[in-house]
Amino acid sequence: MSERIKSFPQFYKFYLTEHSKMWTRIFHFIGTFLVFWVLGFVIYSGKERFLWYLPIVGYGFAWLSHAVFEKNKPATFKYPLWSLLSDFRMFFELLTGKIKFKS
């Protein structure tokens, strides 16, 4: 990734190559699921003090998977918004079976 990516579709293709290992995708899926769970809990309970868990569970699982399984640097450092959008897109594509955990 030497030159800057200029479009989201181009970035998402790159994003999937950086998340090619099954365990990386599983950890991202778990982290994103927990983000939705915590958000739902906060909305249901009204306990906003738990909102600080969102980046911990979301980024924690994701960054751990990059360090342990993928052995690469998360794209979120260079493309923060596109990385976040791609994570949600990958979550829903894994959930619906559009893409597989094992690539």
Secondary structure as UniProt FT lines:
FT   HELIX           8..17
FT   TURN            18..19
FT   HELIX           22..45
FT   HELIX           48..52
FT   HELIX           53..65
FT   HELIX           66..70
FT   HELIX           75..77
FT   HELIX           80..96
//
